[in-house]
Amino acid sequence: MYSYIQTFDISIADIVDVAIIAVVIYRLLLLVRRSRAAQVVKAILLLLAALALSSFFQLRVINFFLSHMVEMGMLALIVVFQPEIRRFLEQLGSTSLGDVFSREEAPPEVEEAIAQTVQAYAALSRDKVGALMVFERKVPLDDIIKTGTALDSTVAAELLKNLFWNKAPLHDGAVIVRNGHIVGAGCVLPLSGNINLSRDLGMRHRAGIGMSENSDAVVAIVSEETGSISVAVNGMLKRHLAPETLERLLRNELLPKETSSDSAGKLSALFKSKKGDKNDGEVHGK
């Protein structure tokens, strides 16, 4: 037994090699789990299983078609997973080695920004005033900020209500929040290219979903038509939220676990939950 174990020559390079692969796989699985790409992955696994079975039972015609589908499907996968691949590369480029498995501590201004946002959104929802806020995380949004008016202000409920007032010059665009500070207003967001979105979603919601598809940002939306509050993350939209639910989602996404007073779980878990407010609806943007 000892001689058998000695045949394994493990070096530091091997350990580093395995560690890097583990990190990449971990990040990919995390990215897939937090989006509807998980359904595509399941379909691919079923296709590969069918290919293996057709080869085992010598079903030559089925094996021929499946093998060619797999070969041509590699290019199709790049197109299907383009948003996920882009987001993964952006997160990889903006994440340091120490942040791979842990989240850095959020500035104290973030918690106050969340409280002020919830207070403002409760009033905007009641008055049916449209609003669109983007909370930047690790992926920089400098290009988006350049499309609007640069600001440097703390997040305050009264300021938000004035910015989104329907006669204000910046009310049509999005407010960008970075580390608890407003850094841009009246910003133009990319629209979602998903053709499967519900038809009752307006341009504000499509812009919010599009922003969440192209970055890791958290987007909070108030509908001008209905006054309902929504949150978009990773291309998924959680709709018809109460202000208390909005606060819980923002805290879970923007604050590290050790500083967040709410242990209800991550936003992705809430998206998958079938329990909760009976008024809460769910729209997947992917």
Secondary structure as UniProt FT lines:
FT   HELIX           2..6
FT   HELIX           12..33
FT   HELIX           37..56
FT   TURN            57..58
FT   HELIX           60..80
FT   HELIX           82..94
FT   HELIX           97..99
FT   HELIX           108..127
FT   STRAND          131..135
FT   HELIX           142..145
FT   TURN            146..147
FT   STRAND          149..154
FT   HELIX           157..163
FT   TURN            166..167
FT   TURN            169..172
FT   STRAND          174..178
FT   TURN            179..180
FT   STRAND          181..187
FT   TURN            195..196
FT   TURN            199..200
FT   HELIX           203..213
FT   STRAND          218..222
FT   TURN            224..226
FT   STRAND          229..233
FT   TURN            234..235
FT   STRAND          236..241
FT   HELIX           243..254
FT   TURN            257..259
FT   HELIX           267..272
FT   TURN            278..279
FT   STRAND          281..284
//
